[in-house]
Amino acid sequence: MKRASPRNLFYGDCLDILQSGQIGRESVDMIYLDPPFNSKAKYNVIFGRGEDRAQTEAFRDLWTWNAEDEDSFARVAQGDDRKLTAAIEGFRQILGPTGMLSYLLYMGERLLLLRDVLKPGGSLYLHCDPTASHYLKILLDAVFDARHISNEIIWCFRGGGVPRRAFARKHNVIFFYSKGKAKAFNPQYMEYSDASKKLVESRGGVSIDNTARDLERGAHMTDWWADINSLQTWSPERLGYDTQKPLALLERMIRASSNEGDVVLDPFCGCGTTVDAAENLGRRWIGVDISYLAIDLIQHRLADRYGKKLLEKIRVSGIPTDLAGAEHLARRTLYNITGSEPQDLDAAWQMATRAGARGEKHGKNAGRFEFQRWACSLIDAVPNDREIGDDGVDGILLWPDREGANPLRGAVQVKSGAIRPDDVRALGNQLNGAYEAAILIGLREAGGDTIRRICARKGNWTHAWTGKRYPRLQVWSAEAHFQGKRPDMPQPIVPYTKAARAALGKQKPML
Ligand SMILES: C[S@@+](CC[C@H](N)C(=O)[O-])C[C@H]1O[C@@H](n2cnc3c(N)ncnc32)[C@H](O)[C@@H]1O
């Protein structure tokens, strides 16, 4: 970072962000990472509640061995870090060229870079589950040295989902390492059991070994945590991001391994639990995520929790701030679909978005909808994955009708190539009973009399609540957004679940 900002959000692959030097060497006091676990699952974001509930894939945790992995294997094998090389070569002998090896390579490369940005003595907490924890511990030993593990924390939780032929899998593993000799640690305390309390009270404040016990302060916290449950569907803290972790869990680690004003980094920050906890505890923070939905949701979360004004104090990098940035995102999205650099954006978009093409997976994190999601977020539309087959609607707008009534719906389609009259006609043909109106979002402004005529022919609709009239069909663009223009429509309902306001007085204001 050129000028250190106390609050930083980066949209992108943490490998690229770490390699770019945007996070200074040895500038971070504590890292918490909750990366994909190789769980072979897809994770969603849930938008809205009740009948308007919709879900969209946020990220995938599916791993297969492919040509790119041979390149990263060669890179690591020829790299300077002999211990990491040895670990990866050993894994290859055990696992062969498999999805697990691909995952471990991915993690190994990122852990090396994380070590570089961590201050000497700083702490790293890696959160995972037993799918890969045994391998990840070896990776951490290789990167941080086996002598520098402080704890293997077992986080126990309850909840549904029980396998038929095994014990219920109800714990995660959090490895706590330091870079070199660990800096000071702030001990955390937990309540004594009722039996211990009774015993100590009956013995006038001492335990069976005659040493004093401070019942008010509590007992030194152990390395197995069963007092914080995972977020259940009904939990008020839940924001609809499938892998969201409880704030209490993050607050415990942040309190233990950092102090006010310290820098906390989460390179896989999801819906922002770490940055929320860090904000609340007066730490500086850096969050990185490859999913636009995550970055967008975090900004809504922080605005709900700490007030909209906080957004002005957050430096967000990687999100388009001008037309060139939007075009770059469109190109990156196409790369994620096709696996090759698009020469002609228009032709590439036509080809890539043909039926079926979007179902293909390229790379680790598909990222095939990033441009569409960004474009939808500009007007608060709920993004919609085409995989569910809905005739090319990329997003849904929800407008309040009357008090208590189901919202009215608008269809959004996104295109980064040129917008042709046929595209506008095709979207217009979808205007049926399900949608009041439709908006086609392009990269650049699409003028032209033909397009204007096609839109005008569809006429207007009247928003019964306000009595105002709006066009049924319109074309809007990223270019118009950067010129400060909005589509002609009622104010949509914000699609994310609202986060509860943070408890006042806990946080110490930073800058
Ligand atoms: C398990 S979730 C983290 C959840 C988070 N702890 C929370 O409480 O919300 C993992 C996150 O890593 C992100 N991710 C996956 N690959 C990434 C990468 N290469 N760089 C940055 N983020 C990535 C995913 O988009 C996802 O949001």
The ligand as an SDF file (V2000), in Angstrom:
LIG
                    3D

 27 29  0  0  0  0  0  0  0  0999 V2000
  -14.8460  -20.1140    3.4770 C   0  0  0  0  0  0  0  0  0  0  0  0
  -15.1220  -18.5830    2.7440 S   0  0  0  0  0  0  0  0  0  0  0  0
  -14.6650  -17.4200    3.9730 C   0  0  0  0  0  0  0  0  0  0  0  0
  -15.7970  -17.0910    4.9000 C   0  0  0  0  0  0  0  0  0  0  0  0
  -15.4400  -16.0150    5.9170 C   0  0  0  0  0  0  0  0  0  0  0  0
  -14.5690  -16.4860    6.9360 N   0  0  0  0  0  0  0  0  0  0  0  0
  -16.6890  -15.4190    6.5380 C   0  0  0  0  0  0  0  0  0  0  0  0
  -16.8730  -15.4820    7.7530 O   0  0  0  0  0  0  0  0  0  0  0  0
  -17.5180  -14.9120    5.7910 O   0  0  0  0  0  0  0  0  0  0  0  0
  -13.8100  -18.5280    1.5980 C   0  0  0  0  0  0  0  0  0  0  0  0
  -13.7930  -17.2830    0.7400 C   0  0  0  0  0  0  0  0  0  0  0  0
  -12.5910  -17.3160   -0.0370 O   0  0  0  0  0  0  0  0  0  0  0  0
  -12.8700  -16.6760   -1.2780 C   0  0  0  0  0  0  0  0  0  0  0  0
  -11.7990  -17.0830   -2.1880 N   0  0  0  0  0  0  0  0  0  0  0  0
  -11.6380  -18.2690   -2.8220 C   0  0  0  0  0  0  0  0  0  0  0  0
  -10.4990  -18.2620   -3.5260 N   0  0  0  0  0  0  0  0  0  0  0  0
   -9.9080  -17.0450   -3.3120 C   0  0  0  0  0  0  0  0  0  0  0  0
   -8.7090  -16.4390   -3.7430 C   0  0  0  0  0  0  0  0  0  0  0  0
   -7.8810  -17.0830   -4.5510 N   0  0  0  0  0  0  0  0  0  0  0  0
   -8.4040  -15.1920   -3.3260 N   0  0  0  0  0  0  0  0  0  0  0  0
   -9.2570  -14.5200   -2.4960 C   0  0  0  0  0  0  0  0  0  0  0  0
  -10.4260  -15.0510   -2.0700 N   0  0  0  0  0  0  0  0  0  0  0  0
  -10.7430  -16.2910   -2.4580 C   0  0  0  0  0  0  0  0  0  0  0  0
  -14.2590  -17.1390   -1.6380 C   0  0  0  0  0  0  0  0  0  0  0  0
  -14.8760  -16.2490   -2.5380 O   0  0  0  0  0  0  0  0  0  0  0  0
  -14.9300  -17.1470   -0.2640 C   0  0  0  0  0  0  0  0  0  0  0  0
  -15.5810  -15.9360   -0.0230 O   0  0  0  0  0  0  0  0  0  0  0  0
  1  2  1  0
  2  3  1  0
  2 10  1  0
  3  4  1  0
  4  5  1  0
  5  6  1  0
  5  7  1  0
  7  8  2  0
  7  9  1  0
 10 11  1  0
 11 12  1  0
 11 26  1  0
 12 13  1  0
 13 14  1  0
 13 24  1  0
 14 15  1  0
 14 23  1  0
 15 16  2  0
 16 17  1  0
 17 18  1  0
 17 23  2  0
 18 19  1  0
 18 20  2  0
 20 21  1  0
 21 22  2  0
 22 23  1  0
 24 25  1  0
 24 26  1  0
 26 27  1  0
M  CHG  2   2   1   9  -1
M  END
$$$$
